[in-house]
């Protein structure tokens, strides 16, 4: 009996010891898990706090990585003011060139910045972000970057106004607004394209510009960033000469005029307006018998347009071009 009692007692003590160890291990494991969970929460809270307090972000532009403000308030969008206005943003200045003027159609009530002048003049307007397009090479870009953080749009988005708008929306942290604008734009273009195609069928179209200073006529090709939209998105058919052009434009010598073979002509001056007295001599080109022999002229299908937005390929200007064509051709 004594031996059995001793064995039983020892077994009981062993079981109690194992249970205590197991309980201790479980408690340690639970404590470790709780500590890890708390650490993860603290890290997450720290990351969220850092994101909430971040004032800049890094983005890739045409020339490399650039650090720009998260919420810029004073934006200089040089020759991209059209996109800013589409997003509801008023720039601190508007691009201006003494030879070409400015994009009057935007009706911006802001000071002008002479793009051909001294870059330092921008300091007067205290921008916290500068956005530039393909007109700024690396030298110009570096000059702007000394004034304020500068984002140079990539070449691969500049050929498409929708992609340009979306990229600017990303730069400004306005992605949702940019997508809304693009959606409305696509719907308007789809409706307008259907009406234009029904009205013109397969008529061949030429887009011409009268170069006022040189007194020449230039043909714009299908790849022109200002007017290629009428072919690529509005559905008009280019004349063969324009369809085969790799360059944006080509100055026409007089003997090339008959080769246009255009059923319809869209035309605008390089600067000034159709009623500008200083343009009168250049407009005499349209009285040339070679020009008057074109089918479009004979049939009264020459459409004189406003150069201010026909020399822009941006999102608002393109919609204004579509409105012009619907009014002139579809008679809306």
C-alpha positions, 0 to 999 in steps of 0.5 A: 500500500505504501509503495502504491501511495508513493507512486500515485503521489509522484504521478499526481505531482508530475501531472500538476507540473506538466499542466503548470508548464503548459499553462506557462507556455500558453501564457507566454505564447499569448503574451508574445502574440499580443505584443506582435499585434500591438507592434503591428498596430503601432507601425500601421498607425505610424505609417498612416500618420506619416502619410497624413503629414506628408507634404511632398510626393515623388513622381516620374516625369520626362527627365526623371524623378521629381519631388512635388508638393502633395497639395499645390495651391499656386500652380503655373501650368505653362501652355497647359492652362486648358487642362487646369481650367477643365479641372477647375483650377485657376493658374497663377499666370497664363502662358504668353508669346509676343508672336502668338499671343495667348489662348484668349478662348480660356478667358482667364483673368490672371497675369501673363507670363512671357515664355520667351522672356526671363524665367525669373519673372515667375518669381513675382507670382510665387508658384509652388508647382510649375507644369510644362509641356513639350515646349520645355527642353532640359535647359528650360526645365532646369531653369524653371526647377530653380523657381519651384518644383517643376513637372515636365509632361512625358512625350508619350502622353502629349499626343493624347489630350485625355492622357495628358489630362489624366496625368495632370490630374495625377500630379495635382491629386485630382484623379477622380475629377480628371476621370469625370472630365474624360468620361464627359469628353468621350460622350461628347466626341462620340455623339459629335462624330456620329453626326459629322460622319452622317453629314460628310460621308467620305469627303476628303478634308484638309486642315490649313493654316495661313502663316501670316508673317511668311505669307504662306499656306501650311498643310497640317498632317494627321499627326499634328497635335493641334488638329489631328484630333479631327481625323483620329477622334472626330472621324473625318477623312484626311486628304491623301497628302495629309494622311501620308505626312510624318511631320506635323505640318508642311508649307505648300509651294503654289504648285502643290495647292491643286494636289490638295484635292480637298472636298472640305477645308478647315483654315485659320490664321497663325495669329490675329483674326480674320478681321485683323488689318495686318493680316489682309496681305496674307489673306490674298493667298485665298484669292489665288486661282489655284486655291479657288480651283479646289473642290472645297472652294467651288462648293462653298465648303471652306470653314474659317476658324478661330486660331486661338483654340485651333492651335491648341490640342487640349481637352477644352479646345478640342471640344470647341473645335467639335462645336465649330464643325457641328455648327459649320457642317451639321448646322447645329 
